């Protein structure tokens, strides 16, 4: 939950600023720490971090989690290279204390009682305020920052990207189990995350000033203690010239994380171009987008999804294909069209992370096998 891009600033790497090219990418991945023998979550983040010589692998809310954040990237090749590096470094640090990293929205069977809130002031305050809600948050996500220099333009882009978030969630769904049970959802993390009072789809804003006024009201009323506690599925960063997409589950397969990054940048740039040409944004009720998010969490890519713009149900990959055609000019301009098509085809052929977990459990009936699948897919080599 803390902004890992701070490590980029401390180490003198490129930071998001008005000098930065628009639509840069930064990716944050959250991992569970797992005991490879019991397959349970392991509250050993402090030990893992003590074995890591640097500050790009960081603590997360729970003592059984760590988070990594890439440098600011211009290309998908840059993103892939840095995600591989960071997964290797996090895995190596965990391995030194006999643990492994697991990228999945939820752990298939571990109970929240097997961990505790990491002892950092911000997290301690969070537990004091939200109590059981905080203690039960053994959830991991994949967050993507997209660089947009102008704060007012960032707000307008955020308004326009909202209808596409259900598709991103459907393709990244990777949390079908909770406390050892099949939940019936492909992204149960998404449903659990909605319990936070500031989670979910944001409303539309007329300007950055309107957003800033809401932020100040939330602070003044003690609804949040920090702007980082605005947990929307997409939000303006309070520290960088970015909008941050937070809707995706943590993806065990690195290619799925790369697809999330590619899609949200292309969605952002497409919406930005529409804004620059004066194209009116479609007015869509928040309730309809929330329903579309729910359906994406429920079924992933395995059933129909809601097209909020056309107000109809469509087969999942019909909606994905329609989205790709809209994004195609941006993807072709960046020479990413073939790669993104290939990543989508790969998900369609082998299934999302949730589908792979469910299929394996159907074959073996063992949650331990599902954890092993997640561990093996998360491994960077």
C-alpha positions as a LaTeX table, in Angstrom:
\begin{tabular}{lrrr}
\hline
Residue & $x$ (\AA) & $y$ (\AA) & $z$ (\AA) \\
\hline
Unk1 & 0.00 & 0.00 & 0.00 \\
Unk2 & 2.94 & 2.34 & 0.38 \\
Unk3 & 4.30 & 3.93 & $-2.78$ \\
Unk4 & 7.36 & 1.92 & $-3.77$ \\
Unk5 & 8.32 & 4.53 & $-6.36$ \\
Unk6 & 9.93 & 6.32 & $-3.42$ \\
Unk7 & 12.83 & 3.89 & $-3.86$ \\
Unk8 & 13.35 & 5.24 & $-7.36$ \\
Unk9 & 13.65 & 8.75 & $-5.99$ \\
Unk10 & 16.04 & 7.79 & $-3.20$ \\
Unk11 & 18.33 & 5.98 & $-5.61$ \\
Unk12 & 18.38 & 8.78 & $-8.16$ \\
Unk13 & 16.39 & 6.95 & $-10.79$ \\
Unk14 & 14.03 & 8.72 & $-13.14$ \\
Unk15 & 11.03 & 10.06 & $-11.27$ \\
Unk16 & 7.61 & 11.07 & $-12.51$ \\
Unk17 & 7.74 & 14.81 & $-13.18$ \\
Unk18 & 6.81 & 17.34 & $-15.82$ \\
Unk19 & 10.05 & 16.46 & $-17.59$ \\
Unk20 & 9.01 & 12.82 & $-17.86$ \\
Unk21 & 7.53 & 11.57 & $-21.13$ \\
Unk22 & 3.81 & 11.07 & $-20.85$ \\
Unk23 & 2.46 & 7.51 & $-20.48$ \\
Unk24 & 5.48 & 6.02 & $-18.77$ \\
Unk25 & 4.74 & 2.85 & $-16.76$ \\
Unk26 & 5.59 & 1.73 & $-13.25$ \\
Unk27 & 4.37 & $-1.60$ & $-11.86$ \\
Unk28 & 3.98 & $-2.68$ & $-8.24$ \\
Unk29 & 3.54 & $-6.37$ & $-7.43$ \\
Unk30 & 2.51 & $-7.68$ & $-4.01$ \\
Unk31 & 3.54 & $-11.19$ & $-2.97$ \\
Unk32 & 2.53 & $-13.56$ & $-0.20$ \\
Unk33 & 5.39 & $-15.21$ & 1.69 \\
Unk34 & 4.86 & $-18.97$ & 1.85 \\
Unk35 & 6.47 & $-21.84$ & 3.75 \\
Unk36 & 7.32 & $-24.34$ & 0.98 \\
Unk37 & 6.77 & $-27.33$ & 3.30 \\
Unk38 & 3.39 & $-26.47$ & 4.81 \\
Unk39 & 2.32 & $-24.14$ & 1.96 \\
Unk40 & 0.92 & $-21.79$ & 4.61 \\
Unk41 & 1.53 & $-18.07$ & 4.63 \\
Unk42 & 4.60 & $-17.13$ & 6.64 \\
Unk43 & 4.73 & $-13.87$ & 8.68 \\
Unk44 & 8.45 & $-13.39$ & 8.02 \\
Unk45 & 8.62 & $-10.14$ & 6.07 \\
Unk46 & 10.98 & $-8.58$ & 8.59 \\
Unk47 & 13.42 & $-11.48$ & 8.21 \\
Unk48 & 13.14 & $-11.40$ & 4.41 \\
Unk49 & 13.77 & $-7.65$ & 4.29 \\
Unk50 & 16.81 & $-8.03$ & 6.54 \\
Unk51 & 18.29 & $-10.31$ & 3.87 \\
Unk52 & 17.71 & $-7.80$ & 1.08 \\
Unk53 & 20.38 & $-5.20$ & 0.43 \\
Unk54 & 18.28 & $-2.39$ & $-1.00$ \\
Unk55 & 14.89 & $-0.74$ & $-0.76$ \\
Unk56 & 13.00 & $-1.96$ & $-3.82$ \\
Unk57 & 11.58 & $-4.94$ & $-1.92$ \\
Unk58 & 9.41 & $-3.45$ & 0.80 \\
Unk59 & 7.03 & $-4.38$ & 3.58 \\
Unk60 & 3.30 & $-4.50$ & 2.97 \\
Unk61 & 0.26 & $-4.38$ & 5.24 \\
Unk62 & 0.68 & $-7.93$ & 6.51 \\
Unk63 & 3.84 & $-9.46$ & 7.94 \\
Unk64 & 3.31 & $-12.29$ & 5.44 \\
Unk65 & 3.67 & $-9.99$ & 2.41 \\
Unk66 & 6.30 & $-8.04$ & 0.53 \\
Unk67 & 5.96 & $-5.61$ & $-2.37$ \\
Unk68 & 8.22 & $-4.67$ & $-5.26$ \\
Unk69 & 8.07 & $-1.67$ & $-7.57$ \\
Unk70 & 9.75 & $-1.21$ & $-10.93$ \\
Unk71 & 11.72 & 1.77 & $-12.05$ \\
Unk72 & 9.90 & 4.15 & $-14.39$ \\
Unk73 & 9.64 & 2.33 & $-17.72$ \\
Unk74 & 9.13 & 3.57 & $-21.28$ \\
Unk75 & 8.58 & 0.25 & $-23.06$ \\
Unk76 & 7.04 & $-3.14$ & $-22.34$ \\
Unk77 & 10.49 & $-4.65$ & $-22.74$ \\
Unk78 & 11.66 & $-2.39$ & $-19.91$ \\
Unk79 & 8.74 & $-3.50$ & $-17.75$ \\
Unk80 & 9.40 & $-7.19$ & $-18.40$ \\
Unk81 & 13.12 & $-6.85$ & $-17.67$ \\
Unk82 & 12.57 & $-5.06$ & $-14.37$ \\
Unk83 & 9.78 & $-7.36$ & $-13.19$ \\
Unk84 & 12.04 & $-10.36$ & $-13.79$ \\
Unk85 & 14.85 & $-8.67$ & $-11.87$ \\
Unk86 & 12.62 & $-7.77$ & $-8.95$ \\
Unk87 & 11.01 & $-11.20$ & $-8.73$ \\
Unk88 & 14.47 & $-12.75$ & $-8.68$ \\
Unk89 & 15.63 & $-10.43$ & $-5.93$ \\
Unk90 & 12.51 & $-10.92$ & $-3.81$ \\
Unk91 & 12.66 & $-14.70$ & $-4.31$ \\
Unk92 & 16.36 & $-14.76$ & $-3.38$ \\
Unk93 & 15.77 & $-12.79$ & $-0.18$ \\
Unk94 & 12.84 & $-15.04$ & 0.77 \\
Unk95 & 14.89 & $-18.13$ & $-0.02$ \\
Unk96 & 17.58 & $-17.10$ & 2.45 \\
Unk97 & 15.08 & $-17.60$ & 5.28 \\
Unk98 & 13.53 & $-20.72$ & 3.78 \\
Unk99 & 10.46 & $-19.06$ & 2.24 \\
Unk100 & 9.08 & $-18.51$ & $-1.25$ \\
Unk101 & 7.06 & $-15.73$ & $-2.89$ \\
Unk102 & 3.56 & $-16.32$ & $-4.26$ \\
Unk103 & 1.71 & $-13.92$ & $-6.56$ \\
Unk104 & $-2.02$ & $-14.48$ & $-6.17$ \\
Unk105 & $-4.89$ & $-12.25$ & $-5.12$ \\
Unk106 & $-5.60$ & $-14.54$ & $-2.15$ \\
Unk107 & $-3.81$ & $-17.48$ & $-0.59$ \\
Unk108 & $-5.90$ & $-20.58$ & $-1.37$ \\
Unk109 & $-6.32$ & $-21.78$ & 2.20 \\
Unk110 & $-4.34$ & $-19.86$ & 4.83 \\
Unk111 & $-6.33$ & $-18.12$ & 7.54 \\
Unk112 & $-5.64$ & $-14.49$ & 8.40 \\
Unk113 & $-4.88$ & $-15.68$ & 11.94 \\
Unk114 & $-1.62$ & $-17.06$ & 10.58 \\
Unk115 & $-0.16$ & $-13.59$ & 10.20 \\
Unk116 & $-0.28$ & $-10.13$ & 11.76 \\
Unk117 & $-0.08$ & $-6.54$ & 10.65 \\
Unk118 & 3.47 & $-5.50$ & 9.85 \\
Unk119 & 4.81 & $-3.32$ & 12.64 \\
Unk120 & 5.05 & $-0.02$ & 10.82 \\
Unk121 & 3.36 & 3.11 & 12.16 \\
Unk122 & 1.04 & 3.57 & 9.18 \\
Unk123 & $-0.14$ & $-0.04$ & 9.34 \\
Unk124 & $-0.54$ & 0.03 & 13.12 \\
Unk125 & $-2.78$ & 3.10 & 12.76 \\
Unk126 & $-4.74$ & 1.33 & 10.04 \\
Unk127 & $-5.42$ & $-1.59$ & 12.37 \\
Unk128 & $-6.37$ & 0.76 & 15.20 \\
Unk129 & $-8.91$ & 2.46 & 12.94 \\
Unk130 & $-10.33$ & $-0.47$ & 10.99 \\
Unk131 & $-9.73$ & $-3.35$ & 13.41 \\
Unk132 & $-10.86$ & $-6.74$ & 12.03 \\
Unk133 & $-11.13$ & $-5.40$ & 8.50 \\
Unk134 & $-7.39$ & $-4.68$ & 8.53 \\
Unk135 & $-6.45$ & $-7.98$ & 10.13 \\
Unk136 & $-8.29$ & $-9.99$ & 7.47 \\
Unk137 & $-6.63$ & $-8.26$ & 4.51 \\
Unk138 & $-4.33$ & $-11.04$ & 3.33 \\
Unk139 & $-4.82$ & $-9.85$ & $-0.24$ \\
Unk140 & $-2.32$ & $-9.02$ & $-2.98$ \\
Unk141 & $-2.72$ & $-6.87$ & $-6.06$ \\
Unk142 & $-0.90$ & $-5.73$ & $-9.17$ \\
Unk143 & $-0.86$ & $-1.92$ & $-9.40$ \\
Unk144 & 0.19 & 0.06 & $-12.46$ \\
Unk145 & 1.13 & 3.75 & $-12.55$ \\
Unk146 & 0.71 & 5.54 & $-15.88$ \\
Unk147 & 2.49 & 8.88 & $-16.23$ \\
Unk148 & 0.33 & 11.89 & $-17.14$ \\
Unk149 & 1.93 & 15.29 & $-16.60$ \\
Unk150 & $-1.05$ & 17.60 & $-16.23$ \\
Unk151 & $-3.18$ & 17.04 & $-13.08$ \\
Unk152 & $-6.43$ & 18.20 & $-14.69$ \\
Unk153 & $-5.86$ & 15.99 & $-17.72$ \\
Unk154 & $-5.15$ & 13.08 & $-15.37$ \\
Unk155 & $-8.56$ & 13.54 & $-13.78$ \\
Unk156 & $-10.32$ & 13.60 & $-17.16$ \\
Unk157 & $-8.46$ & 10.47 & $-18.26$ \\
Unk158 & $-9.46$ & 8.79 & $-14.99$ \\
Unk159 & $-13.10$ & 9.65 & $-15.71$ \\
Unk160 & $-12.88$ & 8.08 & $-19.15$ \\
Unk161 & $-11.02$ & 4.84 & $-18.28$ \\
Unk162 & $-13.62$ & 3.62 & $-15.80$ \\
Unk163 & $-15.77$ & 1.54 & $-18.24$ \\
Unk164 & $-12.71$ & $-0.50$ & $-19.28$ \\
Unk165 & $-11.67$ & $-1.57$ & $-15.78$ \\
Unk166 & $-13.96$ & $-4.66$ & $-15.70$ \\
Unk167 & $-12.13$ & $-6.11$ & $-18.71$ \\
Unk168 & $-8.76$ & $-5.62$ & $-17.02$ \\
Unk169 & $-10.09$ & $-7.33$ & $-13.91$ \\
Unk170 & $-11.54$ & $-10.24$ & $-15.89$ \\
Unk171 & $-8.22$ & $-10.94$ & $-17.64$ \\
Unk172 & $-6.17$ & $-10.68$ & $-14.45$ \\
Unk173 & $-8.50$ & $-12.61$ & $-12.11$ \\
Unk174 & $-6.37$ & $-14.82$ & $-9.86$ \\
Unk175 & $-8.12$ & $-15.44$ & $-6.55$ \\
Unk176 & $-10.84$ & $-18.12$ & $-6.71$ \\
Unk177 & $-10.23$ & $-19.58$ & $-3.24$ \\
Unk178 & $-10.57$ & $-18.19$ & 0.28 \\
Unk179 & $-9.89$ & $-20.01$ & 3.56 \\
Unk180 & $-9.75$ & $-23.35$ & 1.76 \\
Unk181 & $-13.08$ & $-22.98$ & $-0.04$ \\
Unk182 & $-14.10$ & $-22.40$ & $-3.63$ \\
Unk183 & $-15.74$ & $-19.00$ & $-3.49$ \\
Unk184 & $-17.59$ & $-19.15$ & $-6.81$ \\
Unk185 & $-15.66$ & $-16.03$ & $-7.83$ \\
Unk186 & $-12.65$ & $-15.72$ & $-10.12$ \\
Unk187 & $-11.46$ & $-12.64$ & $-8.22$ \\
Unk188 & $-12.61$ & $-12.96$ & $-4.64$ \\
Unk189 & $-9.91$ & $-10.48$ & $-3.70$ \\
Unk190 & $-11.91$ & $-7.83$ & $-5.52$ \\
Unk191 & $-15.00$ & $-8.58$ & $-3.44$ \\
Unk192 & $-13.10$ & $-8.58$ & $-0.16$ \\
Unk193 & $-11.36$ & $-5.34$ & $-1.08$ \\
Unk194 & $-14.73$ & $-3.59$ & $-1.53$ \\
Unk195 & $-15.21$ & $-3.61$ & 2.24 \\
Unk196 & $-12.95$ & $-0.58$ & 2.58 \\
Unk197 & $-15.06$ & 2.60 & 2.70 \\
Unk198 & $-12.97$ & 4.28 & $-0.01$ \\
Unk199 & $-12.65$ & 1.25 & $-2.30$ \\
Unk200 & $-14.30$ & 0.59 & $-5.66$ \\
Unk201 & $-15.04$ & 2.65 & $-8.73$ \\
Unk202 & $-14.55$ & 6.40 & $-8.25$ \\
Unk203 & $-17.20$ & 8.83 & $-9.36$ \\
Unk204 & $-16.60$ & 11.32 & $-12.17$ \\
Unk205 & $-14.99$ & 14.67 & $-11.40$ \\
Unk206 & $-15.39$ & 17.94 & $-13.25$ \\
Unk207 & $-11.84$ & 19.05 & $-12.43$ \\
Unk208 & $-8.78$ & 18.40 & $-10.33$ \\
Unk209 & $-10.06$ & 21.06 & $-7.95$ \\
Unk210 & $-13.19$ & 19.02 & $-7.31$ \\
Unk211 & $-11.10$ & 15.93 & $-6.61$ \\
Unk212 & $-8.79$ & 17.90 & $-4.30$ \\
Unk213 & $-11.80$ & 19.26 & $-2.41$ \\
Unk214 & $-13.10$ & 15.73 & $-1.83$ \\
Unk215 & $-9.66$ & 14.60 & $-0.68$ \\
Unk216 & $-9.51$ & 17.47 & 1.83 \\
Unk217 & $-13.01$ & 16.68 & 3.07 \\
Unk218 & $-12.03$ & 13.05 & 3.65 \\
Unk219 & $-8.97$ & 14.18 & 5.58 \\
Unk220 & $-10.86$ & 16.81 & 7.59 \\
Unk221 & $-13.55$ & 14.32 & 8.63 \\
Unk222 & $-10.92$ & 11.70 & 9.58 \\
Unk223 & $-12.37$ & 9.41 & 6.92 \\
Unk224 & $-8.76$ & 8.85 & 5.85 \\
Unk225 & $-5.49$ & 9.70 & 7.57 \\
Unk226 & $-3.53$ & 9.98 & 4.33 \\
Unk227 & $-4.44$ & 10.35 & 0.62 \\
Unk228 & $-2.92$ & 6.89 & 0.12 \\
Unk229 & $-6.00$ & 5.54 & 1.91 \\
Unk230 & $-8.15$ & 6.38 & $-1.09$ \\
Unk231 & $-8.39$ & 2.82 & $-2.35$ \\
Unk232 & $-10.27$ & 3.31 & $-5.60$ \\
Unk233 & $-9.73$ & 0.94 & $-8.54$ \\
Unk234 & $-8.09$ & 3.88 & $-10.29$ \\
Unk235 & $-6.87$ & 7.03 & $-8.57$ \\
Unk236 & $-4.54$ & 9.99 & $-9.04$ \\
Unk237 & $-1.25$ & 9.50 & $-7.26$ \\
Unk238 & $-0.68$ & 11.94 & $-4.44$ \\
Unk239 & 3.11 & 11.77 & $-4.94$ \\
Unk240 & 3.70 & 11.45 & $-8.66$ \\
Unk241 & 2.29 & 12.75 & $-11.92$ \\
Unk242 & 0.47 & 9.49 & $-12.56$ \\
Unk243 & $-2.84$ & 7.76 & $-12.33$ \\
Unk244 & $-2.65$ & 4.43 & $-10.57$ \\
Unk245 & $-4.69$ & 1.40 & $-11.65$ \\
Unk246 & $-5.40$ & $-0.90$ & $-8.70$ \\
Unk247 & $-8.12$ & $-3.19$ & $-10.04$ \\
Unk248 & $-5.98$ & $-6.23$ & $-10.98$ \\
Unk249 & $-5.17$ & $-9.23$ & $-8.82$ \\
Unk250 & $-1.54$ & $-10.08$ & $-8.22$ \\
Unk251 & $-0.66$ & $-12.22$ & $-11.27$ \\
Unk252 & 1.38 & $-15.38$ & $-10.77$ \\
Unk253 & 2.39 & $-15.52$ & $-14.44$ \\
Unk254 & 4.61 & $-12.54$ & $-15.23$ \\
Unk255 & 3.13 & $-12.28$ & $-18.74$ \\
Unk256 & $-0.25$ & $-11.55$ & $-17.14$ \\
Unk257 & 1.26 & $-8.64$ & $-15.18$ \\
Unk258 & 2.80 & $-7.38$ & $-18.40$ \\
Unk259 & $-0.59$ & $-7.58$ & $-20.13$ \\
Unk260 & $-2.21$ & $-5.54$ & $-17.36$ \\
Unk261 & 0.49 & $-2.87$ & $-17.72$ \\
Unk262 & 0.15 & $-2.79$ & $-21.52$ \\
Unk263 & $-3.63$ & $-2.56$ & $-21.46$ \\
Unk264 & $-3.97$ & 0.17 & $-18.85$ \\
Unk265 & $-1.39$ & 2.34 & $-20.60$ \\
Unk266 & $-3.11$ & 1.88 & $-23.95$ \\
Unk267 & $-6.51$ & 2.59 & $-22.37$ \\
Unk268 & $-5.11$ & 5.75 & $-20.76$ \\
Unk269 & $-3.51$ & 7.01 & $-23.94$ \\
Unk270 & $-6.59$ & 6.22 & $-26.02$ \\
Unk271 & $-8.78$ & 8.14 & $-23.58$ \\
Unk272 & $-6.28$ & 11.00 & $-23.61$ \\
Unk273 & $-6.40$ & 11.19 & $-27.41$ \\
Unk274 & $-10.20$ & 11.22 & $-27.33$ \\
Unk275 & $-10.05$ & 14.06 & $-24.83$ \\
Unk276 & $-7.57$ & 16.02 & $-26.97$ \\
Unk277 & $-9.81$ & 15.75 & $-30.03$ \\
Unk278 & $-12.78$ & 17.04 & $-28.08$ \\
Unk279 & $-14.66$ & 13.75 & $-28.13$ \\
Unk280 & $-17.42$ & 13.68 & $-25.55$ \\
Unk281 & $-17.07$ & 10.95 & $-22.97$ \\
Unk282 & $-20.03$ & 8.61 & $-22.66$ \\
Unk283 & $-22.00$ & 9.30 & $-19.50$ \\
Unk284 & $-22.30$ & 6.00 & $-17.68$ \\
Unk285 & $-24.00$ & 5.46 & $-14.35$ \\
Unk286 & $-21.64$ & 4.41 & $-11.58$ \\
Unk287 & $-24.04$ & 1.63 & $-10.65$ \\
Unk288 & $-23.65$ & 0.03 & $-14.08$ \\
Unk289 & $-19.86$ & 0.10 & $-13.92$ \\
Unk290 & $-19.99$ & $-1.39$ & $-10.42$ \\
Unk291 & $-22.21$ & $-4.18$ & $-11.74$ \\
Unk292 & $-19.73$ & $-4.76$ & $-14.55$ \\
Unk293 & $-16.90$ & $-5.00$ & $-12.02$ \\
Unk294 & $-18.92$ & $-7.47$ & $-9.95$ \\
Unk295 & $-19.57$ & $-9.67$ & $-12.99$ \\
Unk296 & $-15.88$ & $-9.60$ & $-13.97$ \\
Unk297 & $-14.95$ & $-10.66$ & $-10.42$ \\
Unk298 & $-17.59$ & $-13.39$ & $-10.46$ \\
Unk299 & $-16.82$ & $-14.98$ & $-13.82$ \\
Unk300 & $-13.46$ & $-13.68$ & $-15.00$ \\
Unk301 & $-13.19$ & $-14.41$ & $-18.72$ \\
Unk302 & $-15.29$ & $-17.60$ & $-18.49$ \\
Unk303 & $-18.74$ & $-16.14$ & $-19.21$ \\
Unk304 & $-20.39$ & $-12.97$ & $-20.43$ \\
Unk305 & $-19.29$ & $-9.52$ & $-19.33$ \\
Unk306 & $-21.19$ & $-6.25$ & $-19.20$ \\
Unk307 & $-20.39$ & $-3.65$ & $-21.83$ \\
Unk308 & $-21.19$ & $-0.50$ & $-19.80$ \\
Unk309 & $-21.12$ & 1.77 & $-22.85$ \\
Unk310 & $-23.62$ & $-0.28$ & $-24.85$ \\
Unk311 & $-25.53$ & $-1.49$ & $-21.78$ \\
Unk312 & $-25.60$ & $-5.14$ & $-22.78$ \\
Unk313 & $-24.13$ & $-8.52$ & $-21.93$ \\
Unk314 & $-21.58$ & $-9.90$ & $-24.38$ \\
Unk315 & $-19.27$ & $-12.93$ & $-24.44$ \\
Unk316 & $-16.07$ & $-12.04$ & $-22.60$ \\
Unk317 & $-13.73$ & $-12.23$ & $-25.57$ \\
Unk318 & $-16.12$ & $-10.35$ & $-27.82$ \\
Unk319 & $-15.76$ & $-7.44$ & $-25.41$ \\
Unk320 & $-11.99$ & $-7.97$ & $-25.20$ \\
Unk321 & $-11.76$ & $-7.92$ & $-29.00$ \\
Unk322 & $-13.85$ & $-4.76$ & $-29.22$ \\
Unk323 & $-11.59$ & $-3.08$ & $-26.68$ \\
Unk324 & $-8.44$ & $-4.13$ & $-28.55$ \\
Unk325 & $-9.74$ & $-2.64$ & $-31.78$ \\
Unk326 & $-10.33$ & 0.66 & $-30.01$ \\
Unk327 & $-6.83$ & 0.50 & $-28.52$ \\
Unk328 & $-5.21$ & $-0.61$ & $-31.77$ \\
Unk329 & $-4.06$ & 2.83 & $-33.04$ \\
Unk330 & $-2.17$ & 3.49 & $-29.80$ \\
Unk331 & $-0.74$ & $-0.03$ & $-29.67$ \\
Unk332 & 0.39 & 0.14 & $-33.29$ \\
Unk333 & 1.98 & 3.55 & $-32.75$ \\
Unk334 & 3.99 & 2.02 & $-29.91$ \\
Unk335 & 4.74 & $-1.14$ & $-31.93$ \\
Unk336 & 2.96 & $-3.20$ & $-29.25$ \\
Unk337 & $-0.03$ & $-4.48$ & $-31.21$ \\
Unk338 & 1.37 & $-7.93$ & $-32.00$ \\
Unk339 & 2.76 & $-8.42$ & $-28.51$ \\
Unk340 & $-0.47$ & $-7.47$ & $-26.77$ \\
Unk341 & $-2.51$ & $-9.62$ & $-29.14$ \\
Unk342 & $-0.20$ & $-12.50$ & $-28.31$ \\
Unk343 & $-0.53$ & $-11.94$ & $-24.56$ \\
Unk344 & $-4.33$ & $-11.90$ & $-24.83$ \\
Unk345 & $-4.31$ & $-15.05$ & $-26.96$ \\
Unk346 & $-2.10$ & $-16.71$ & $-24.38$ \\
Unk347 & $-4.57$ & $-15.96$ & $-21.59$ \\
Unk348 & $-7.44$ & $-17.21$ & $-23.74$ \\
Unk349 & $-5.65$ & $-20.47$ & $-24.54$ \\
Unk350 & $-4.29$ & $-21.39$ & $-21.09$ \\
Unk351 & $-6.84$ & $-19.57$ & $-18.95$ \\
Unk352 & $-6.50$ & $-16.81$ & $-16.41$ \\
Unk353 & $-4.72$ & $-17.47$ & $-13.14$ \\
Unk354 & $-8.08$ & $-18.22$ & $-11.53$ \\
Unk355 & $-9.02$ & $-20.69$ & $-14.26$ \\
Unk356 & $-5.70$ & $-22.48$ & $-13.92$ \\
Unk357 & $-6.08$ & $-22.73$ & $-10.14$ \\
Unk358 & $-9.63$ & $-24.07$ & $-10.46$ \\
Unk359 & $-8.71$ & $-26.59$ & $-13.15$ \\
Unk360 & $-5.85$ & $-27.99$ & $-11.08$ \\
Unk361 & $-8.03$ & $-28.33$ & $-7.99$ \\
Unk362 & $-10.66$ & $-30.15$ & $-10.07$ \\
Unk363 & $-7.98$ & $-32.66$ & $-11.09$ \\
Unk364 & $-6.30$ & $-33.24$ & $-7.73$ \\
Unk365 & $-8.60$ & $-31.95$ & $-5.01$ \\
Unk366 & $-5.57$ & $-30.65$ & $-3.11$ \\
Unk367 & $-5.13$ & $-27.03$ & $-2.10$ \\
Unk368 & $-1.44$ & $-27.71$ & $-1.58$ \\
Unk369 & $-1.14$ & $-28.46$ & $-5.30$ \\
Unk370 & $-2.77$ & $-25.12$ & $-6.08$ \\
Unk371 & $-0.22$ & $-23.33$ & $-3.89$ \\
Unk372 & 2.59 & $-25.20$ & $-5.66$ \\
Unk373 & 1.20 & $-24.03$ & $-9.00$ \\
Unk374 & 1.23 & $-20.42$ & $-7.79$ \\
Unk375 & 4.76 & $-20.76$ & $-6.41$ \\
Unk376 & 6.07 & $-22.29$ & $-9.63$ \\
Unk377 & 4.42 & $-19.68$ & $-11.84$ \\
Unk378 & 5.68 & $-16.83$ & $-9.66$ \\
Unk379 & 9.26 & $-18.09$ & $-9.83$ \\
Unk380 & 11.18 & $-15.80$ & $-12.22$ \\
Unk381 & 13.31 & $-18.56$ & $-13.79$ \\
\hline
\end{tabular}
